[in-house]
Amino acid sequence: MMASFFQFCLRCCSDDESGHVPLKEMPMVQLDTDHMGTDVVIVKTGRRICGTGGCLANAPLHQNKSYFEFKIQSTGVWGVGVATQKANLNHIPLGRDIHSLVLRHDGSIYHNNEEKNRLPANSIPQEGDIVGVTYDHVELSVYLNGKNMHCPASGIRGTVYPVVYVDESAILDCQFSEFYHTPPQGFEKILFEQQIF
């Protein structure tokens, strides 16, 4: 019995590749060119958005506490938050219907065409700022340069994805890992749901 166990171990560790099942690399979370507005341009390996319109990330927020960031490279009209795949990514600003919950460039947080909250006065994000977003399946919270803005918002239902939109020369970079700021306690980067067959 012990000899057959060692033979099994040797077969597993040997260079003979017959029967070897390679592990699949988990895909990177990035902006999804299959779910973007028609006048959106995505560059920098799915991390930078420019043009006009919105784009979803390629991973839904399945885990309990997700964190992601956006760096404002150039100001203009923009918004960041979460949305379902039913969101109209050509119709900006987002937050006009039940399919998106977003922080807009003016500091307001909108869902279903209703202002749900607002950044504190004198906290409007500027060029070079990092906007962090946490989402725990109930509440979206906003961080500016690593500081909690204490303006939570809720109301969106269903499977949501990170979303970003731009217009009027705005350019935003998305960070789904290797963050500028440490995520708040208990929150982590977006994880792809693993399926075991």
N, C-alpha and C positions, 0 to 999 in steps of 0.2 A: 504494500500500500504506500509506504513512504517512497519507494523507488518510483512508482507511477506519478506521485505528486511532484517529485523533482524533475521527472521527464516533462511533465506539463509546464512547470516553471521554466525549464530550459527552452521549450518550444515558444513560450510567450516572449522570452527575452532574446531569442536568437535573431539573426539577420534574415532568416527565411521569411519572406513576406506573404507566403501562401496563407490564406485565411485571415490576414491582417486587415482590420477595419480601421481606416484612418479617422481620427477625430476631426470633426468639422469645426473650423474656426467660427466663433460667434461673429456675426456681422457688426460693423461699426454703426453707432447711432449717428445719423446725419440728416440733412434736409432731403426730402424725398421728391425727386423730380417727376414722379408719377402723381403726386398730389400737390400741385402748385398752380398759381394763376397763369394765364396765357402770356402775360407780359413780364413775368418774373425771370430773372437771370440768377442762376446758382453757380458759384465758382468756389475755388479753394477746397476741392474734394468734399463738396456738400456742406461747407461750413459758412459761406458768405452769401447773403442775399442782397440783390439790388434790382432795379427796375420798378415795376408797379404791380402790386398784388401780394398775395399771401402764399405761404408754403407750410405744410406739416412736416414734422420729423418722421422718420421711417419706423419708429418704435412706439407702440402705445404705452401708456403709463399703467402697467399692471401691478407693479409693486406698491406697497402701502405708502411709502414716503419718497418721492422723487425730487431731485434738484437738477437744475440746468441754468445756464447763464447766457447772456447776450452782451456783446461789447458794441457800443455805438461808435462806429467808424466815421460816420458822417450824419449830421442831423437832417431833419426833414420831417415828413409824416411817417410814423412807424407805430407798431404795436407788438406786444409779446404776451404769451399766455398759453392757454390750452384750448383745443377745439376738437370736435368730432369730425369724422370724414364727410359728414353732410354739410360742413361749412362751405359757403360760396367764397372761394379764395380769389375771385375776381372782383368782389363787391366789398371794397374797403371804405371806411374803417370796419374792422371786425368788431364783434360785440353787439351787433344790431339785432341778433336773433338768439334762439336758444342753443345754437350750435357752437358758440364761442364765448370765452371769458378772458378778456385781455386788458392789460395795462396799455393805455394809449400814450403817445408822446407828450400830451399835455398834463400827465399825472393822474388822469381819471381811469378808473377800472370799470369796464362796461360788460354787461351780460343782458341779453334780451332787450336791448335798447334802453337799459336803465343803468344809471350810475350807481354802482354797488359800493364804491369807496373811492378815496382819493389820497394821493401821496400828501404828506405834510407840506405846508407852505415852504418855499425855498428849497424843495427837494426834487425839482424837475430834472430828470437825467439830461446830461449834456454830452457833447462829443468827448469820447475817451472814457466815459463812465461804464461801469459794469453793472448790469441789471440781473440779479439772481431771482429765480422763481422756485418756490417750493409748492408741491401739490400732494395732498394726502387723501385724495378721493372725495373730500368734502370741501376743503378750503384751499384757496390759492393765496400765497403770501409773497410779498415783493421785498427784495433786499437791494439796496443801492450801495455799491462799493463795499459789500460785505456787512452792511448795517441793516438790521430789520427796520422796515418803515412802519410797522404796526398798522397796516391797513388791509386786513384780510378780506377776501370776497369769496362768495360761494354761489351755488345755484345750478351749475351745469351738471348734466346727468349723462350716463353712458360711458362708452369707451372713448377716452380722450388722448390726444397727442400734443406734444409741444407745437406751438404755432407762432409764426412771425410774419408780419407784413410790412411793406415799405412803399413809399411814394415820395414824390418831390425831392429826389436825389438822396434820400436816406440810404445808408449802407450799414448793415448789422452783421456781425460775426457771431456764430452760435458755438457755445462750448457745451458739449454733452459729456465730457470727461476732462481730466487735466485742468481743473478749474483755476480761475484767478484767486478765488476766495474759498476757504474751507466751508463745505456745506454745513448748515445748522445741525445740531445734535439730532441723530436719528434719521437724517435724510441722506440719500446717496444718489450716485449717478443712475441714469435710466438703465435698466437691465432688460435684455430681450427675454421673453418668456421661452423657456426651454421645453421642447416637446419630446417626450420619450415614446418611441413606438415599440 
